[in-house]
Amino acid sequence: QVQLVESGGGLVQPGGSLRLSCAASGSIVRFNAMGWYRQFPGKQRESVATIFGGGDAYYVDSVKGRFTISRDAAKNTIYLRMNSLNSEDTAVYYCYAQEKTTGYWGQGTQVTVSS
């Protein structure tokens, strides 16, 4: 049905930047929200950034001013621009999309910020 495919992760030096992409494919749906979660080693997933249908965006406090979520509705794609990365940002980043009654997860992409 719906697939979410993340890309853009990798190894980056402290202070560097990455841009993650999440492409939604399959059935054409109207998501209430799409966003990014991350999971630190041995920890639960946490919400990082969310963009809602009306365009409003949410960011967890720890990334405000550093990360920017955006969307290209025509391509069914959202992005997460991550600047000023530090070691505490090392995690697996997951794309998430929420329909009215159904949520979807991507497979995740690893972001590693070197020490």
N, C-alpha and C positions, 0 to 999 in steps of 0.2 A: 504494500500500500504506500505508505510514506516512508522515505528514507532520508536520513540526515547524515551527511558526510562532511567531516571536518578535515581541514588541511592547514598547513602553515606552521605547525609546531616544529621544534627542533632545539638545537643547542645555541645559546646566546650568552654573551658576556654580560656581567653586571653593568647596568646603565644602558644596555642595548634595547632594541625594539624588535617586535615581531607583529605580524598581522595574521590572525587566524581567520579562516573562512569556513562557513557552514552552508552548504548547498542542500536545499530541500528538493527532493524529486519524488515522482510518483503521482498520486492523486492530487489534483488541484484543490487545496483547502485554504480556508482563511483562518489563520492562527490568531488567537487572542493575544498571544505573546510569543516571542522567541528570545532566547538568551543563552548565556554561557554560565556553566558551573565549572568548578574545579575540585579536584580531590587530591589532597596531599597524601604522601605515603603514610599508611596506617591511620588515616583520618576519614571522616565522612565528607561527602560532597557538600560544597557550599555554593550558594548563588554568588556570581561575580557581577554580572550585568544582564539586564533585561530590557528589551524594547517592546513596547506595547503597540497595539494596532493603530492607535492615534498618534504614535510617534514619540510619546513620552518615554524616557529612559530612566532606569534605576541602576545604581552602582553600590556595591558594598563599600563601606567607608575606606577600607584599606587600599582601594584602587582609584578612588576619586582623584581627578586631576592627572592621572597617569594613563588610564584606559578609556577608550572610546568605542561604544557600540554603534554600529550603523547598519543600514539595510539597503538592498537593491531589490525592490519588490518585483520588478520585471524579471529578474533572474532568480527569484526565490532564494536569495542568499543574504545572510547576515555576516558581519565582520566584527572582529574585536581587534582594534589597534592597541597594542600594549607598548607603552613607553616607560623608560626609566626602570627597567626590570631589575629585580634584585633576587637574591637566593630564596627569599620567602615566597616568591612567585612560582617556584618549581612545583609542578603538579601535572596531572593529566587534566586537560580541559575538555569538557563535554558540551556539545550543543544540545539544546533542549527547545522543543516547540510544544505549545499547549493549544489544543483545540478546545471547544466548549466542553467536551466530555472525554477527550483522549489526549494523552501526552506522549511524546516521542523523544527518544534519546539517540544521539549519535554514538559512535564507537569510541570516541575520544582521541585526542592527539597530545603527545607528550611535549611539554615545555620544560626545558632544563636550563637553568641559569647557573653558570659556573661560579665556583667559589673564588 
